[in-house]
Amino acid sequence: MKKVVVFGGSGFLGSYVADELTRRDYDITIADIQKSKCIQGNQHFKTVNVLDMENIKSIIKDADIVYNFVAIANLDDAIHDPINAMKINVMGNLNILEACRQVKCIERFVYASSAYALSTEGSFYGISKQSSEKLTEEYYKRYGLKYTVIRYGSLYGERASHNNYIYNLLSDAIENGKLHYKGDGQDLREYIHAADAAKLSVDILEDRQYENEHIILTGTERLKRIELLTMINEIMQNKLDVKQISDNNTGHYKITPYSYHPTVAKKLVANPFIDLGQGLLECIQEIHKELDNE
């Protein structure tokens, strides 16, 4: 049984990946700053500070595979506090890479990157992801640490938080009866449910063609922002106030993140996949539960 450590496994996407690994009978350790409320009985939990090298080494000393999902993932949070974003997103990843090199037993390091690593948009968040990709590549070139970089697109799901665009949209719709947006609403995204992304994130372990490769993971449902808002409004029985509040949507790409020529990546899509409308409905139900509990 392969031993896998999932850094950031208490978070949104990391928790889905940890559950998918468990379903496939991997021995899972979730390493995060706090214990997930979704943790399963057969998953181990370790508290970690990704800025503490010795802490990281003690957690991965017997591991075969390491995932890193730890990040300041909200674009605005990174813009408002770039130093903290770089500490967690870049130095945290570098510490995990170095710990993997020192323990000498890691078969594959999987880094959770973003479509913004391909872009001149994304501000400090995009820069942090691009930097961490380069560090990951260099550790393979210099030390032979095999890796897979996964560039995730527009994720959504029931376990999301304020870091997630669709979660924030739905929360505002439920609590305040509004869907306000920046830009002209014509920007395109390929949305993918985190559960579908998690399955593909584990598939890459079971096929050696993805060793030392970059993977783009997006959905098959391509929508303009205004179409997404219309869908949410219809699910909510057309009772929401849908309104443009600004002409600009600074830091976000409009149609494609590709604005320079990075390392070529292969693209994976889920098939079968969770329908976007059904997925949104389940997210709305989950947010209602959270509000009722509060």
Protein Blocks (a to p, Z undefined) as FASTA:
>chain_A
ZZdddehklmmmlmmmmmmmmmnopacddddfbdcfkbcfklccddddfklmklmmmmmm
mcfbdcdfbdcfbfklmmmmmmlmmmmmmmmmmmmmmmmmmnopafbdcddddfklmpcg
hijmlmmmmmmmmmmmmmmmmnopacddddddddddfkbcfklmklmmmmmmmmnopacd
edjhlaccddddfklmmmmmmmmmmocklgoiacddddfbdcdfklmmmmmmmmnoopac
cddfbfbdghiafkbmclbdcdddddddddddddfklmmmmmmmmmmmmmmmZZ
